Amino acid sequence: MPQVNYWAVIAAAVAGFVLGGLWYSPLLFGKAWQREVGLSDEQLARGNMARIFGLSFVLSLLAAWMFAIFLGPRPPMAFGLGAGFTAGLFWVASSFGTNYLFARRSLKLFLIDGGYHSLQFTLIGLILALWH
């Protein structure tokens, strides 16, 4: 099993999760995202928030853990940042882009979601590189 700093993984997962909460809040892109996906306030309120947030955190934890394995122990700062940004933009966001093209989703939605994941993985890479 690869050497992984589990405290760094937890910190990176929490940071990515908190970033998502801020990114998709009304303070930043929440209302624009809501319009682009076609969800009303009532539809959002009917969601099982404990399940949504709980599973979102588990997914954030899995992403941080696998990224820690990818980076390896003690990644240099430049590698953590560069790999994080590259993974977010060119792996995750470009995959969303392909799906959004076929689903006829808007460029605005792509920029919101792709921007979040680019920043999320950059943040994960930074935390994993800083926390040896």
C-alpha positions in Angstrom: 0.0 0.0 0.0 1.4 3.4 -0.9 2.5 5.7 1.9 -0.3 8.3 2.5 -0.5 11.0 5.2 -4.1 10.5 6.2 -4.3 13.7 8.2 -3.3 15.6 5.1 -5.9 13.7 3.1 -8.6 14.6 5.6 -7.5 18.3 5.6 -7.5 18.4 1.8 -11.0 16.8 1.7 -12.4 19.2 4.2 -10.8 22.1 2.3 -12.3 21.0 -1.0 -15.7 20.4 0.6 -15.6 23.9 2.2 -14.5 25.4 -1.1 -17.5 23.8 -2.7 -19.9 25.1 -0.1 -18.6 28.6 -0.7 -18.3 28.3 -4.5 -22.0 27.1 -4.8 -23.3 29.5 -2.2 -25.3 32.6 -3.1 -22.1 34.6 -2.3 -20.4 33.3 -5.4 -22.0 31.1 -8.1 -24.9 29.4 -6.3 -27.7 31.3 -7.9 -26.2 31.2 -11.4 -25.6 27.5 -11.0 -29.1 27.0 -9.9 -30.5 28.8 -12.9 -28.2 26.9 -15.3 -29.3 23.5 -14.0 -32.9 24.5 -13.8 -33.6 24.0 -10.0 -36.0 26.1 -8.1 -35.6 27.1 -4.5 -38.4 24.7 -3.7 -36.7 21.8 -5.5 -33.4 22.5 -3.7 -35.2 22.6 -0.3 -36.8 19.2 -0.9 -33.5 17.5 -1.2 -32.2 15.2 1.5 -29.4 17.5 2.6 -27.8 15.1 5.1 -27.5 12.5 2.3 -26.3 15.0 -0.3 -23.7 16.7 2.0 -22.6 13.4 3.6 -22.0 11.6 0.3 -20.3 14.8 -1.1 -17.9 14.7 1.7 -17.2 11.0 1.2 -16.5 11.7 -2.5 -14.2 14.6 -1.6 -12.4 12.3 0.8 -12.0 9.6 -1.9 -10.7 12.2 -4.4 -8.1 13.6 -1.9 -7.0 10.1 -0.9 -6.5 8.9 -4.5 -4.8 12.2 -5.4 -2.4 11.6 -2.4 -1.6 8.2 -3.8 -1.0 9.8 -7.3 1.3 12.5 -5.9 3.2 10.1 -3.7 4.9 10.9 -0.4 6.4 14.3 0.0 5.5 15.9 -3.4 7.3 19.1 -4.1 5.2 22.2 -3.9 5.4 23.0 -7.7 4.3 19.4 -8.5 1.4 19.4 -6.0 0.1 22.7 -7.4 0.7 21.9 -11.0 -0.6 18.4 -10.8 -3.7 19.6 -8.9 -4.5 22.3 -11.4 -3.8 20.1 -14.3 -6.0 17.2 -12.9 -8.8 19.6 -12.2 -8.7 21.4 -15.5 -7.7 18.7 -18.0 -9.1 15.6 -16.4 -12.2 16.6 -14.5 -13.3 19.8 -16.3 -12.6 18.4 -19.7 -14.6 15.3 -18.9 -17.5 17.5 -17.8 -17.0 19.5 -21.0 -17.6 16.4 -23.1 -20.7 15.5 -21.2 -22.0 19.0 -21.3 -21.6 19.2 -25.0 -23.7 16.2 -25.6 -26.2 17.2 -22.9 -26.5 20.7 -24.5 -25.5 22.3 -21.2 -24.4 26.0 -21.2 -20.9 27.4 -21.3 -21.7 29.2 -18.0 -22.5 25.9 -16.2 -19.3 24.4 -17.6 -17.3 27.4 -16.3 -18.9 27.2 -12.9 -18.4 23.4 -12.5 -15.1 23.2 -14.3 -13.8 26.2 -12.3 -14.7 24.6 -9.0 -13.0 21.3 -9.8 -9.9 23.1 -11.2 -9.6 25.1 -8.0 -10.6 22.1 -5.8 -7.8 19.9 -7.1 -5.3 22.8 -7.0 -6.2 23.2 -3.3 -5.9 19.5 -2.6 -2.5 19.4 -4.3 -1.3 22.4 -2.3 -2.4 20.9 1.0 -0.9 17.5 0.2 2.4 19.1 -0.8 2.6 21.4 2.3 1.7 18.7 4.8 4.5 16.1 4.7 
